[in-house]
């Protein structure tokens, strides 16, 4: 664990491409990129596949994504000639949740919105990570107040929270390495890369959507608003996480 921490500290100063090369070399088929096909994620897809065309990429289809998100998924799939692993929420869990709380439960309270995110996103992610040792994400520090302290390499529990030491060998508690290669990137760097490399992107970005999630929970932002203002806009900024990246 001490050696791992030293390695993590050393990688903090490396570029996104250097971190991806190290990650692919170290974890090989046991690492995958978790992509929601936002601007940062398509940058990482392009970088990743230039290093290893067989690199694994998966996405979580919540069942309530905008059509534009499906469109860019197909564009990426066609441009890079890749397979994208897709994870859906458990059908029975969705049925039970909607029968009990309604079709638009997420507007009723923070707790119900978090329940919806848990069923549609967190539980499918748990299945996606089950046989992985590391996962790659497109998080950046300047995206939100909840992300200002993220590191490029983090040790997380399977419950998706940072840990300092392994919790033991109990099933589900083995730590997983979380890779954030773009942690120190600016928004300008992201878009410069997309334009320079002709990377397909979600057209909602051109309509005032800097951050895109499920259709009912995402809106365009107004001039001067924070980039995450359009996500769960009815909640306060410190609540605006789905559970995949929360510090518990």
C-alpha positions as CSV (number, residue, x, y, z in Angstrom):
1,X,0.0,0.0,0.0
2,X,2.9,2.4,0.8
3,X,4.4,1.7,-2.6
4,X,1.1,2.3,-4.3
5,X,0.8,5.7,-2.5
6,X,4.3,6.7,-3.7
7,X,3.4,5.7,-7.2
8,X,0.2,7.8,-7.0
9,X,2.1,10.8,-5.8
10,X,4.6,10.5,-8.7
11,X,1.9,10.2,-11.3
12,X,0.2,13.4,-10.1
13,X,2.6,15.5,-12.2
14,X,2.3,13.4,-15.4
15,X,0.3,14.3,-18.5
16,X,-3.1,12.7,-19.3
17,X,-1.5,10.6,-22.0
18,X,1.3,9.4,-19.7
19,X,-1.2,8.4,-17.1
20,X,-3.3,6.5,-19.6
21,X,-0.2,4.7,-20.9
22,X,0.8,3.7,-17.4
23,X,-2.8,2.6,-16.6
24,X,-3.1,0.4,-19.7
25,X,0.3,-1.1,-19.1
26,X,-0.4,-1.9,-15.5
27,X,-4.0,-3.1,-15.5
28,X,-4.4,-4.2,-19.2
29,X,-7.8,-5.9,-19.5
30,X,-8.7,-5.1,-15.9
31,X,-9.2,-1.4,-16.5
32,X,-11.9,0.4,-18.5
33,X,-13.1,3.9,-19.2
34,X,-16.5,4.8,-17.8
35,X,-18.0,7.1,-20.4
36,X,-21.1,9.2,-20.4
37,X,-20.0,10.7,-23.7
38,X,-19.6,14.3,-22.4
39,X,-16.8,16.5,-23.7
40,X,-14.2,15.1,-21.3
41,X,-15.1,11.5,-22.0
42,X,-14.8,11.8,-25.8
43,X,-11.4,13.3,-25.3
44,X,-10.4,10.4,-23.2
45,X,-11.8,7.9,-25.8
46,X,-9.7,9.5,-28.5
47,X,-6.6,9.5,-26.3
48,X,-7.1,5.9,-25.1
49,X,-7.7,4.4,-28.5
50,X,-4.7,6.0,-29.9
51,X,-2.6,4.3,-27.3
52,X,-4.5,0.9,-27.5
53,X,-7.3,0.4,-30.1
54,X,-8.6,-2.5,-28.0
55,X,-9.0,-0.5,-24.8
56,X,-12.3,-1.2,-22.9
57,X,-15.0,1.4,-22.8
58,X,-18.4,1.1,-21.1
59,X,-21.4,3.3,-20.5
60,X,-24.4,3.4,-18.2
61,X,-27.7,3.6,-20.1
62,X,-30.1,4.9,-17.5
63,X,-33.1,4.6,-19.8
64,X,-33.7,8.4,-19.7
65,X,-30.8,9.8,-21.7
66,X,-31.3,12.5,-24.4
67,X,-31.4,11.4,-28.0
68,X,-28.3,13.5,-28.7
69,X,-26.4,11.3,-26.3
70,X,-27.3,8.2,-28.2
71,X,-26.4,10.0,-31.4
72,X,-22.8,10.7,-30.3
73,X,-22.5,7.1,-29.0
74,X,-23.2,5.9,-32.5
75,X,-20.8,8.5,-34.0
76,X,-18.0,7.4,-31.7
77,X,-18.7,3.7,-32.3
78,X,-18.6,4.3,-36.1
79,X,-15.5,6.6,-36.2
80,X,-13.3,4.4,-34.0
81,X,-14.8,1.0,-35.0
82,X,-15.2,-0.1,-31.4
83,X,-17.5,-2.1,-29.2
84,X,-19.0,-0.2,-26.3
85,X,-20.1,-2.2,-23.2
86,X,-23.5,-1.1,-22.0
87,X,-25.0,-1.5,-18.6
88,X,-28.6,-1.0,-17.8
89,X,-30.4,-0.6,-14.5
90,X,-32.1,-3.7,-13.0
91,X,-35.6,-3.8,-14.6
92,X,-37.4,-4.9,-11.4
93,X,-35.7,-2.2,-9.3
94,X,-36.8,0.5,-11.8
95,X,-40.4,-0.9,-11.9
96,X,-40.7,-1.0,-8.1
97,X,-39.2,2.5,-7.7
98,X,-41.6,4.1,-10.2
99,X,-44.7,2.2,-9.0
100,X,-43.9,3.4,-5.4
101,X,-42.7,7.0,-6.0
102,X,-44.0,8.0,-9.5
103,X,-42.4,8.6,-12.8
104,X,-40.8,12.0,-11.9
105,X,-39.8,11.1,-8.3
106,X,-36.4,13.0,-8.6
107,X,-38.2,16.4,-8.4
108,X,-39.9,15.5,-5.1
109,X,-36.9,15.5,-2.8
110,X,-33.1,15.1,-2.7
111,X,-33.5,11.7,-1.2
112,X,-35.7,10.4,-4.0
113,X,-33.5,11.9,-6.6
114,X,-30.5,10.1,-5.1
115,X,-32.6,6.9,-5.0
116,X,-33.2,7.2,-8.7
117,X,-29.5,7.8,-9.4
118,X,-28.6,4.8,-7.2
119,X,-31.0,2.5,-9.1
120,X,-30.2,3.8,-12.6
121,X,-26.5,4.6,-12.2
122,X,-24.7,3.5,-9.1
123,X,-25.9,-0.1,-9.1
124,X,-25.1,-0.6,-12.8
125,X,-21.7,0.9,-12.2
126,X,-21.1,-1.6,-9.4
127,X,-21.8,-4.4,-11.8
128,X,-19.5,-2.9,-14.4
129,X,-16.6,-2.6,-12.0
130,X,-17.1,-6.0,-10.4
131,X,-14.2,-7.6,-12.4
132,X,-12.0,-4.5,-12.8
133,X,-9.0,-3.4,-10.8
134,X,-9.2,0.2,-12.1
135,X,-11.6,2.6,-13.8
136,X,-10.9,5.8,-15.8
137,X,-13.2,8.9,-15.5
138,X,-13.4,12.3,-17.1
139,X,-13.6,14.3,-13.9
140,X,-12.0,17.8,-13.7
141,X,-11.4,19.9,-10.7
142,X,-13.0,23.0,-12.1
143,X,-16.2,21.3,-13.0
144,X,-17.9,21.7,-9.6
145,X,-17.5,22.5,-5.9
146,X,-17.7,18.8,-5.2
147,X,-14.7,18.0,-7.4
148,X,-12.1,20.7,-6.5
149,X,-9.9,18.2,-4.5
150,X,-9.9,15.2,-6.8
151,X,-6.5,13.7,-7.6
152,X,-5.4,12.1,-10.9
153,X,-5.0,8.7,-9.2
154,X,-7.2,7.8,-6.2
155,X,-7.8,4.6,-4.2
156,X,-11.5,4.1,-3.7
157,X,-13.6,1.5,-2.0
158,X,-16.2,-0.5,-4.0
159,X,-18.8,1.8,-2.4
160,X,-17.3,4.6,-4.5
161,X,-15.6,6.6,-1.8
162,X,-11.9,7.4,-1.2
163,X,-10.1,5.2,1.3
164,X,-6.6,5.3,2.9
165,X,-6.1,1.6,3.6
166,X,-7.7,-1.6,2.2
167,X,-10.7,-2.8,4.3
168,X,-9.8,-6.4,4.0
169,X,-10.8,-9.2,1.6
170,X,-14.5,-9.2,2.3
171,X,-16.4,-9.4,-1.0
172,X,-17.2,-6.0,-2.2
173,X,-14.7,-4.2,0.0
174,X,-11.5,-4.6,-2.1
175,X,-10.3,-1.1,-3.1
176,X,-10.3,-0.1,-6.8
177,X,-8.1,2.4,-8.4
178,X,-9.9,5.5,-9.9
179,X,-8.0,7.3,-12.7
180,X,-8.8,11.0,-13.4
181,X,-6.3,11.9,-16.2
182,X,-7.9,15.3,-17.0
183,X,-8.2,16.4,-13.3
184,X,-6.1,19.5,-13.9
185,X,-7.4,20.3,-17.4
186,X,-9.4,23.5,-18.1
187,X,-12.5,23.7,-20.2
188,X,-10.5,25.4,-23.0
189,X,-8.0,22.5,-23.1
190,X,-10.9,20.1,-23.5
191,X,-12.4,21.9,-26.4
192,X,-9.1,22.7,-28.1
193,X,-8.4,18.9,-28.1
194,X,-11.8,18.1,-29.5
195,X,-11.4,20.6,-32.4
196,X,-7.7,19.8,-33.1
197,X,-8.4,16.0,-33.2
198,X,-11.9,16.2,-34.9
199,X,-13.5,14.2,-32.1
200,X,-17.3,13.7,-32.3
201,X,-19.2,15.3,-29.4
202,X,-22.7,15.7,-28.0
203,X,-24.5,18.5,-30.0
204,X,-26.2,19.6,-26.8
205,X,-22.9,21.2,-25.9
206,X,-23.6,23.7,-28.7
207,X,-27.0,24.5,-27.2
208,X,-25.8,25.6,-23.8
209,X,-25.4,22.3,-22.1
210,X,-21.8,22.1,-20.7
211,X,-22.8,19.1,-18.5
212,X,-25.2,16.4,-19.7
213,X,-26.9,13.7,-17.8
214,X,-30.5,12.3,-17.9
215,X,-32.9,14.3,-20.0
216,X,-35.3,15.2,-17.1
217,X,-32.5,16.3,-14.9
218,X,-30.5,18.4,-17.3
219,X,-31.1,21.9,-18.8
220,X,-29.1,24.5,-20.6
221,X,-27.4,27.0,-18.4
222,X,-27.8,30.8,-18.5
223,X,-24.9,33.3,-19.2
224,X,-22.8,33.6,-16.1
225,X,-24.1,30.4,-14.4
226,X,-21.8,27.7,-13.1
227,X,-21.1,24.9,-15.6
228,X,-23.0,22.4,-13.5
229,X,-25.9,24.7,-12.9
230,X,-28.0,22.8,-15.4
231,X,-27.6,19.5,-13.6
232,X,-30.4,18.9,-10.9
233,X,-30.9,22.7,-11.1
234,X,-33.5,22.6,-8.3
235,X,-30.9,21.5,-5.8
236,X,-28.0,23.4,-4.1
237,X,-24.5,23.0,-5.6
238,X,-23.1,20.8,-2.8
239,X,-25.8,18.2,-3.5
240,X,-25.2,17.9,-7.2
241,X,-23.7,14.4,-7.5
242,X,-25.4,11.2,-8.5
243,X,-23.4,9.0,-6.1
244,X,-20.8,7.8,-8.6
245,X,-18.2,10.3,-7.4
246,X,-19.4,11.3,-3.9
247,X,-16.9,11.7,-1.0
248,X,-18.7,9.8,1.7
